[in-house]
Amino acid sequence: MRVLLTGADGQLGRCFQDRVPKDWIILQTDAKSLDITDRVAVFDVIDSFKPNIIVNAAAYTAVDKAESDSDIATLVNVIGPQNLAEAALISNAKLIHVSTDYVFDGRAVTPYKEEDITNPLGVYGLTKLNGEQSVLEVNHSAIIIRTAWVFSEYGNNFVKTMLRLGADRQSLSIVADQRGCPTYAGDIARTIVQLIEYGDVKGGVYHYCGDKEVSWFEFAKAIFEQARNAGYAGNPEVKEITTDEYPTPAARPTYSVLDCQKIRQYPNISESDWQAALSNICRKLI
Ligand SMILES: NC(=O)c1ccc[n+]([C@@H]2O[C@H](COP(=O)([O-])OP(=O)(O)OC[C@H]3O[C@@H](n4cnc5c(N)ncnc54)[C@H](OP(=O)(O)O)[C@@H]3O)[C@@H](O)[C@H]2O)c1
């Protein structure tokens, strides 16, 4: 197995490297060594490395910054994936690309299925949706995994932000009227490895997220509970607030729970037990 990994320094990229079977040959590339927006560079790397699989963990993920930086967000989230999809098609490699729950507007009351109508509320979600479409237009065999609320021991994420803020502050006000499913990047990485090992996965969109829905407020409470179990000294009061009380440049869906039945038709794909992962991460970080 020859796997080209893009965005290797991000949360998913790092977790994927940790879980790749030892006998696979992996070319890990980061934003400096392979800018996915550079079409010539993408084609050159794929032509010389000749991967069977391309895992695109590269993305522009700054949800609020994207509102004022839509050109770069579009380049990275639309043009980059399109370059990879075209190069994958020509070189007969399978592309696994990753997208987001923010393609939905959050007006649903039951978990979103893959075919449900999309309607992103912000630039980030729109660029990710356009990226999905540009990939599937040129490469029907590509796999797109939509995931949500990603956290890990690496990079920047809500868990690490909470632990940092909670160490200094007496109280934290956290939004309680947005609900979703936290997802451990290691579980997404493991799932990608399993799909690759299975081999015969139909192209298209698949949902994959953590097994229990919560609000950001409930997620924060869970983080501090697990952190204290691991010896964390911070003990901030966590207060509920509404989205209106915490305005952000990008609007976010109030409900973005994903239905993960479709991906679980494949053997060994298990749910992402985010609470277990959170407990492990707290033990690593504290
Ligand atoms: N994080 C979340 O909460 C979340 C939620 C839902 C879906 N997702 C999706 O899950 C996937 C993985 O997210 P993540 O949290 O692992 O993201 P991440 O930690 O932000 O990592 C993304 C990586 O992509 C790199 N990158 C940016 N522009 C690039 C370019 N032009 N060429 C090559 N690499 C480039 C970044 O490098 P620099 O840091 O040097 O820019 C970074 O290392 C993404 O598709 C994301 O949209 C994430």
The ligand as a Tripos MOL2 file, in Angstrom:
@<TRIPOS>MOLECULE
LIG
   48    52     1     0     0
SMALL
NO_CHARGES

@<TRIPOS>ATOM
      1 N1        -11.4030   20.7830   13.2760 N.am      1 LIG1
      2 C1        -12.7080   20.5410   13.2850 C.2       1 LIG1
      3 O1        -13.4070   20.7860   14.2810 O.2       1 LIG1
      4 C2        -13.3680   19.9270   12.0810 C.ar      1 LIG1
      5 C3        -14.7550   19.7240   12.1050 C.ar      1 LIG1
      6 C4        -15.3610   19.1290   10.9930 C.ar      1 LIG1
      7 C5        -14.5990   18.7570    9.8960 C.ar      1 LIG1
      8 N2        -13.2720   18.9950    9.8950 N.ar      1 LIG1
      9 C6        -12.4890   18.6190    8.7090 C.3       1 LIG1
     10 O2        -11.5980   17.5910    9.0900 O.3       1 LIG1
     11 C7        -10.4070   17.6800    8.3000 C.3       1 LIG1
     12 C8         -9.1970   17.6570    9.2070 C.3       1 LIG1
     13 O3         -9.2990   18.7700   10.0930 O.3       1 LIG1
     14 P1         -8.1870   19.0500   11.1920 P.3       1 LIG1
     15 O4         -8.8970   19.4740   12.4220 O.co2     1 LIG1
     16 O5         -7.1920   17.9490   11.2290 O.co2     1 LIG1
     17 O6         -7.5140   20.3380   10.5380 O.3       1 LIG1
     18 P2         -6.1940   21.1190   10.9720 P.3       1 LIG1
     19 O7         -5.6860   20.5800   12.2690 O.co2     1 LIG1
     20 O8         -6.4820   22.5610   10.8320 O.co2     1 LIG1
     21 O9         -5.1550   20.6570    9.8540 O.3       1 LIG1
     22 C9         -5.2450   21.0870    8.5390 C.3       1 LIG1
     23 C10        -3.8500   21.0500    7.9640 C.3       1 LIG1
     24 O10        -3.9250   21.4600    6.6040 O.3       1 LIG1
     25 C11        -2.7770   22.2400    6.3360 C.3       1 LIG1
     26 N3         -2.9700   23.0910    5.1650 N.ar      1 LIG1
     27 C12        -3.5720   24.2960    5.0740 C.ar      1 LIG1
     28 N4         -3.4980   24.7690    3.8260 N.ar      1 LIG1
     29 C13        -2.8210   23.8460    3.1000 C.ar      1 LIG1
     30 C14        -2.4090   23.7490    1.7490 C.ar      1 LIG1
     31 N5         -2.6650   24.7410    0.8740 N.pl3     1 LIG1
     32 N6         -1.7370   22.6530    1.3390 N.ar      1 LIG1
     33 C15        -1.4490   21.6650    2.2050 C.ar      1 LIG1
     34 N7         -1.7930   21.6960    3.5180 N.ar      1 LIG1
     35 C16        -2.4750   22.7760    3.9410 C.ar      1 LIG1
     36 C17        -2.5930   23.0490    7.6000 C.3       1 LIG1
     37 O11        -1.2850   23.5620    7.6460 O.3       1 LIG1
     38 P3         -1.0160   24.9880    8.3720 P.3       1 LIG1
     39 O12        -1.4530   24.7940    9.7910 O.co2     1 LIG1
     40 O13         0.4490   25.1640    8.1780 O.co2     1 LIG1
     41 O14        -1.8760   25.9790    7.6390 O.co2     1 LIG1
     42 C18        -2.8670   22.0010    8.6620 C.3       1 LIG1
     43 O15        -1.6870   21.3000    9.0250 O.3       1 LIG1
     44 C19       -10.5530   18.9410    7.4550 C.3       1 LIG1
     45 O16       -11.0090   18.6000    6.1850 O.3       1 LIG1
     46 C20       -11.6290   19.7360    8.1730 C.3       1 LIG1
     47 O17       -12.3360   20.5890    7.3040 O.3       1 LIG1
     48 C21       -12.6260   19.5510   10.9560 C.ar      1 LIG1
@<TRIPOS>BOND
     1     1     2 1
     2     2     3 2
     3     2     4 1
     4     4     5 ar
     5     4    48 ar
     6     5     6 ar
     7     6     7 ar
     8     7     8 ar
     9     8     9 1
    10     8    48 ar
    11     9    10 1
    12     9    46 1
    13    10    11 1
    14    11    12 1
    15    11    44 1
    16    12    13 1
    17    13    14 1
    18    14    15 2
    19    14    16 1
    20    14    17 1
    21    17    18 1
    22    18    19 2
    23    18    20 1
    24    18    21 1
    25    21    22 1
    26    22    23 1
    27    23    24 1
    28    23    42 1
    29    24    25 1
    30    25    26 1
    31    25    36 1
    32    26    27 ar
    33    26    35 ar
    34    27    28 ar
    35    28    29 ar
    36    29    30 ar
    37    29    35 ar
    38    30    31 1
    39    30    32 ar
    40    32    33 ar
    41    33    34 ar
    42    34    35 ar
    43    36    37 1
    44    36    42 1
    45    37    38 1
    46    38    39 2
    47    38    40 1
    48    38    41 1
    49    42    43 1
    50    44    45 1
    51    44    46 1
    52    46    47 1
@<TRIPOS>SUBSTRUCTURE
     1 LIG1         1 GROUP 0 **** ****
